């Protein structure tokens, strides 16, 4: 047993109010500002170029703005000499014409012309299909969580797990909306990974609650939950801390390709750890979970359970 006795469940009202405020801010931002969709979802042109020396991104952005591409995304790709340019689609203008115009303009900014590494075109229809598939992936994941937890534990736990996971996803998406970060396929992959991570943390806590429910029948539900969260706290923190260190390394050393991916998971791990402690268990308590819900039925004719 753990020597810690932090009253997590007793402070659930404060935590739920805090989480409610976070979700309200996130939902308002998502409803008003939306997400800054990347080229994967909106369609457009992607150009990767390389220079002999470090590229001046400020000059490149100014040049693109002068030729009518002020909304272009310009960023380093791996090293300071490699540049990735993302351009939104233009009505009535082909991707080839756009890329040719951009390459001609940026080559005038340096004495040495940029070497073209790749040029990719994503049609609007492809982007719509990817967005739809991404939404369906999130929906199916949530349904799968609901079914799995209801089968393994009890429906009240299932609803609590789904609410906690939904909380993590909405708040993480809210971070991207509030700060105007680009949402692309790598971020969608991070959100799906977050769902699995958050569920895993919640399952560990739920599993200990179930064990304690069966072993401590004369203890109140709130005290059992509090004890279970305290017992699993060191495991939860250590797991989250090690994952957090890996994500920090990806954020600072992984390059621009997975920059937003690491941001999504950094926030997601923090919110996922928080929700496993302050959201999942309290929500199950609110729905009326009790030791009786997890008692193993006694078959007729078998010996009576003599446990206190």
Secondary structure in CASP SS format (residue, H / E / C, confidence):
PFRMAT SS
TARGET T0000
AUTHOR 0000-0000-0000
METHOD secondary structure of the structure
MODEL  1
X C 1.00
X C 1.00
X C 1.00
X C 1.00
X C 1.00
X C 1.00
X C 1.00
X C 1.00
X H 1.00
X H 1.00
X H 1.00
X H 1.00
X H 1.00
X H 1.00
X H 1.00
X H 1.00
X H 1.00
X H 1.00
X H 1.00
X H 1.00
X H 1.00
X H 1.00
X H 1.00
X H 1.00
X H 1.00
X H 1.00
X H 1.00
X H 1.00
X H 1.00
X H 1.00
X H 1.00
X H 1.00
X C 1.00
X C 1.00
X C 1.00
X E 1.00
X E 1.00
X C 1.00
X H 1.00
X H 1.00
X H 1.00
X H 1.00
X C 1.00
X E 1.00
X E 1.00
X E 1.00
X E 1.00
X E 1.00
X E 1.00
X E 1.00
X C 1.00
X C 1.00
X C 1.00
X C 1.00
X C 1.00
X C 1.00
X H 1.00
X H 1.00
X H 1.00
X H 1.00
X H 1.00
X H 1.00
X H 1.00
X H 1.00
X H 1.00
X H 1.00
X C 1.00
X C 1.00
X C 1.00
X C 1.00
X C 1.00
X C 1.00
X E 1.00
X E 1.00
X E 1.00
X E 1.00
X C 1.00
X C 1.00
X C 1.00
X C 1.00
X C 1.00
X E 1.00
X E 1.00
X E 1.00
X E 1.00
X E 1.00
X E 1.00
X E 1.00
X C 1.00
X C 1.00
X C 1.00
X C 1.00
X C 1.00
X C 1.00
X H 1.00
X H 1.00
X H 1.00
X H 1.00
X H 1.00
X H 1.00
X H 1.00
X H 1.00
X H 1.00
X H 1.00
X H 1.00
X H 1.00
X H 1.00
X C 1.00
X C 1.00
X C 1.00
X C 1.00
X C 1.00
X C 1.00
X C 1.00
X E 1.00
X E 1.00
X E 1.00
X E 1.00
X E 1.00
X E 1.00
X E 1.00
X E 1.00
X C 1.00
X H 1.00
X H 1.00
X H 1.00
X H 1.00
X H 1.00
X H 1.00
X H 1.00
X H 1.00
X H 1.00
X H 1.00
X H 1.00
X H 1.00
X H 1.00
X H 1.00
X H 1.00
X H 1.00
X H 1.00
X H 1.00
X H 1.00
X H 1.00
X H 1.00
X H 1.00
X H 1.00
X H 1.00
X H 1.00
X H 1.00
X H 1.00
X H 1.00
X H 1.00
X C 1.00
X C 1.00
X H 1.00
X H 1.00
X H 1.00
X H 1.00
X H 1.00
X H 1.00
X H 1.00
X H 1.00
X H 1.00
X H 1.00
X H 1.00
X H 1.00
X H 1.00
X H 1.00
X H 1.00
X H 1.00
X H 1.00
X H 1.00
X H 1.00
X H 1.00
X H 1.00
X H 1.00
X H 1.00
X H 1.00
X C 1.00
X C 1.00
X C 1.00
X E 1.00
X E 1.00
X C 1.00
X H 1.00
X H 1.00
X H 1.00
X H 1.00
X H 1.00
X H 1.00
X H 1.00
X H 1.00
X H 1.00
X H 1.00
X H 1.00
X H 1.00
X H 1.00
X H 1.00
X H 1.00
X H 1.00
X H 1.00
X H 1.00
X H 1.00
X H 1.00
X H 1.00
X H 1.00
X H 1.00
X H 1.00
X H 1.00
X H 1.00
X H 1.00
X H 1.00
X H 1.00
X H 1.00
X H 1.00
X C 1.00
X C 1.00
X C 1.00
X C 1.00
X C 1.00
X H 1.00
X H 1.00
X H 1.00
X H 1.00
X H 1.00
X H 1.00
X H 1.00
X H 1.00
X H 1.00
X H 1.00
X H 1.00
X H 1.00
X H 1.00
X H 1.00
X H 1.00
X H 1.00
X H 1.00
X H 1.00
X H 1.00
X H 1.00
X H 1.00
X H 1.00
X H 1.00
X H 1.00
X H 1.00
X H 1.00
X H 1.00
X H 1.00
X H 1.00
X H 1.00
X H 1.00
X H 1.00
X H 1.00
X C 1.00
X C 1.00
X H 1.00
X H 1.00
X H 1.00
X H 1.00
X H 1.00
X H 1.00
X H 1.00
X H 1.00
X H 1.00
X H 1.00
X H 1.00
X H 1.00
X H 1.00
X H 1.00
X H 1.00
X H 1.00
X H 1.00
X H 1.00
X H 1.00
X H 1.00
X H 1.00
X H 1.00
X H 1.00
X C 1.00
X H 1.00
X H 1.00
X H 1.00
X H 1.00
X H 1.00
X H 1.00
X H 1.00
X C 1.00
X C 1.00
X C 1.00
X C 1.00
X H 1.00
X H 1.00
X H 1.00
X H 1.00
X C 1.00
X C 1.00
X C 1.00
X C 1.00
X C 1.00
X C 1.00
X C 1.00
X C 1.00
X C 1.00
X C 1.00
X C 1.00
X C 1.00
X C 1.00
X C 1.00
END
